[in-house]
Amino acid sequence: MTLTPPSDSNRRPLHVVTGAFGYTGKYIAQRLLDAGFEVRTLTNSPQRAAKSPFGQRVQACPFSFDEPAKLADALRGADVLYNTYWVRYDYAGTTQSAAVGNTLKLFQAAKEAGVKRVVHVSIANPSEDSPLQYFRFKAKLEKALIESGLSYGILRPTVLFGGEDILINNIAWMLRRLPVIGVFGDGQYKIQPLHVEDLARLAVELGDQKENAIVDAAGPEVFTYRELVKEIARIIGKRRLLVSVPPWAGAIAAACLGKLLGDVIVTPAEIQGLMAGLLCVASPPTGKIKLTVWAREHASSLGVRYASELARRKNRKEAYERL
């Protein structure tokens, strides 16, 4: 799909991306800049601007969730808002419940500011009836956006890899260091990884459309979880024994390792979602980049360094390190 180019008038279309100094937002912002759009970001980490790859090309504004007028002003004049804002898990006063409230404020501010379209990054298989808070809250936000009256595009990604990703990199990190790898349950549940560049491409394509749309964002390869771990091990040249463990035992082991690393590796809710097959979709793949091809290209660096979610939350000055 070809993006609609900026008009020849003096005004370049303005696109606002949440979290352009983070992970997914960075790739969306770069794609927009490459296409010639003006880009602004809403961020909790304005200090990262100095070390971002964008220089002065991206204007940074704080989220200002508690100041609705200021939040709307930061969005005023925007043709498209790309929302990647979310909280992966509750920790130290930062909660998914608060993230829901903040996102609702963001949608309202976008409407008041006259934003023409919102592209919202959700999650694969959201459901208002889900026993898992993450998927239930994501469904609630989708419904709010649909009912807001705003033009919308909703992306439902599975699990991301590439660049500064955490999950795939840290599986490789453990494979490089541990002689035995635990697999939750039988490991036969499916997972369909999506490259972050594919997510950015899909988001920008949705921003260029006029019709409301909901798109599953999933990669071209489907693995069982056990197959995925085996394939990563093979690619980085590590032969490891894979042992099935009860989910509760795997969660305890992950928590203990997390304490040693000063991080939260995986939560019990994330294990449940993984084992329920929620990181795979029934629709045709929309991603183009294969995990196996990408992993072979990055085999020498994949998993060499551990990627810490909490370190990224705590250090708001340093840019995310490409792994």
N, C-alpha and C positions, 0 to 999 in steps of 0.2 A: 504494500500500500504506500502511495506517495503522499507525503504531508502537504497540506495546503500551505504554500509559501507566504511569508509576510507580505502585506500589501505594499504598494509603492508610495503610500502616503508617508508623512513624517513620523507617524506613530507606528512603532513596531508592536505587534500583539504582545500583551503581557501574560505570562504564565507563572503561577505561584505554585511552588512545590514545598510541601512540609518536609523538614529533615534533609535538606540538600547536602548537609555536611555529615550525614550518617551513611547508611548502607543503600537501601533501595532508592531513596530520594536523590542520592548523588548521581546514579546512573540515569534517572529520568531527567534531571537537570542538565547533564552533559548532552544528552540527545537533543533536548530543546535548544540549547545553545548552538549546537552544530547545525540545527535547522534554521538558525537566524532569529529566534525569538528572544524577547527580553525576559529575564528570569529573576524572580524574587523568591526568597525562602522564608518560611516561618520556622523558627527553631528554638529549642531549649539550650542550644550550644553556640551562641553567637561568637564565642571566643575561638571556635574552630575555623572561623572565616580566614584568619591569617595563614592557616596551614592547609587550606583547601586547594584543590587544583584549579579553582575558578578565578583566583585573583580578585579583581574589582568587578568582574562581570556579573556577579550575583549579589543583589542587595539583601542583607539579612535583617529581619525584624523578629522580635520576640513573640512568642505565642500570645501572651496577654489574655489568657483564658478568663481571668477575673476582671478584665476591663473590656466589656463587649464593644464599646464604641471604638476603642483603640484597635481591637482585633478586626473590626469591620473596616477601619481606615487602612489597615495593612493589606486588605484584600481589594480595596476599591480600584476599579479600572481593570481588574483581571478578566481575561477572556476565559481562562481555565484554571481551576484549582485541582492539583493532584495531591490527594491526601494519603500519606503513608504512615501517619501518626498512630502509634499503638504502644502497648506495654506487654511484653511477652509473658511476664508472670509478676505476681505481687511480691514486693520486697521493700522493706524499710520505708513504709509509708507511700510507696508508689504502687498504685493498684489498678487493675483492669476496670474496676467499677468507676474510679475517678477518670480513667481514660475514656470510658463511654460518655460520661458527663461532659468532658472537654470536647469530644468530637461532636456532640450535639450542639454545643456552643459554636463550634467551627462552622457547622452547616448553617446555623442561624445567621452567623456573621456573613457568610458567603451570600446568603439570600438578601440580607440588608444592603450589602455592598454592590449588589447587581452583578455578581459573577455569572457568566453566561453558562458555564458547564462545570460539573464536578466529576473528577475521576477518582474513585475511592478504592483503595486496596483492602480487600476483605480477606477471606480464607476459604479454602476448598470445603465444600459440604457444610456450610453453616446451617443451623437449625434452631428455631426458637424453643424446640422441645428437647434439645440436647442436654444430657446430664453434665456435660462439660461446659464450664463457664465461658471459656474462650470462644467456642463455637456458638454458644447461645447469645453472648454479647455481640459477636460479629453479625449474627442474624438480626438482632435488634437495631443495629446501626444501619444495615442495609434497608430495613423497613422504614426507618426514619428518613433516610435520603430519598427513597422512592416516593414517600408521602409528602416530601418537602415542597414539591412543585419545581425544584431545580432540574435542569437537564442533567442527566447522569450517565456515567459509564461505571460499572462495577466489575472489578477484577477479583477472581477467586483463585489465588495461587496455592499450590500444594506446599512444597518445601524448596527453598532456594539454595543454589550453590553458585560458586564463582566469586572472584574478587575477594571480598572481606567476609565471606560466609562463615558461619559457626559450625553447623551440624556436620557437614561432610568433612570439613577440615579436621574437626576434633575426633571424628571416627578414625581418620587416618593417623592423627596424633597418638591415639591409644594403641592402634595397630603397630605403630613404630616402637612402642615402649612396653606393652604388656604381652606376656607369653600366652595368656588365655583371655579370650574376649567373651563376655556374657551377652547372650541374645535373649531378649524378653520373650518368654514363652517359646513357641515352636518356630518363630521367625518367619512364618509363611504369609503374613499379612503384607499387603502391597504398598509400595511407595513410588512416586512418580516425580523425581526432582526436576526443577525448572531453573534454567540459568538466569541470573539477575539481568543480563542484557536482554533476554527475551521478555522478561517482565517489563523492563523500561520501554521496549519497542511496543508491546501491547498497550501499555498505558498511554503513550503518546499517540498511537493510532486511535484509541478511544477518545482522546482529547480532540482529535481532528474531526470526529463524527458529530452528527446532529441528533441522531436517533438515540433514545434511551436503550441501554444494552447491558446485559450481564454476561460475562465471559469467563469460562473456566480457563485458568492459566496453568497448564501442566506440560511437562517435557515430553519428548518423543520416545523415551524409554521407560518401561515399567519393570520393576524388580520386586521380588519378595525382599523383606528386610535382610534375611539371611544371605540371599544372593548379592545384595548391595554391599554388605560388609565383606563378603568373599571377593567380590570384584575389585573393591578398593585395595584390599590386601594384595591381590595378584598384581595390580597395576604398580603399586609402590614396592613390590618385591619382598613382601613379608608373609611367611607361612605361619599362620596362627591357628590354634585350636579354638573352635567356636563351641560354646557350651550353653545349652538352654537353661535359663534360670527363671524361677517364678517372678512375675512382675514386681511383687513387693520386695523380693530379695535384690533385684536389679536396682530398684529405687534406693534401697539402703546403701548398696555399694556405690552408686552414683553420688549419693549425698556425702558419703565418707571421702571419696576422691575429691569431691567439690570443696570440702573443707580444707583439704591439703592445698588445693589450687586457689582458694579464695574466690570461688565462683559457684554458680548453680548450673550444673551440667545439664540436667534434665529433670523435669518435675513429674510427680505421679500422674497429673492430668495429661501431660504431654505423652507419657507412656501409654495411657489409655487411648488417646486419640490415634496414636501410631498403630496400636494393636487392633483398633476398630477399623483400620483401613481408610481412615479419613484423609490421608495424604495421597490419595489416588482418586481419579475421576473416571466416569464412564464415557464422557464425551471425547471426541477426537482430540489429539494433542494440538496445542497452539504454539508450543515452543519448538524451536528448530535445533538448538545446540544440544548434542548428546553428552550426557555425563561421562560416558566411557571415553569419548574422544577428548573432551576437555581434561579429564583426569590424566590421560596418557601424556598430554602436552605439558602438564604441570606436575608430573610424577616426582620430580626432584625436589619440589618445594612443598607439595601437599602434605600437611600435617607435621611439618618440621617445627613450627611454633604453635603453641596452644592459643586459641582465640577465646578471650574471656568476656562474656556478656557484662558482668559486673564491673570490670575494669573500664569498659566503655561508658557505662552509666556514671561512674564516679569521676572519671577524667574528662572534663568538658572542654579541655584546651587542645588536646592532641587529635589529629585526624585519625580515622580508623586505618589500621595498618593492613595493607594488601598482603594476603597470605599466599 
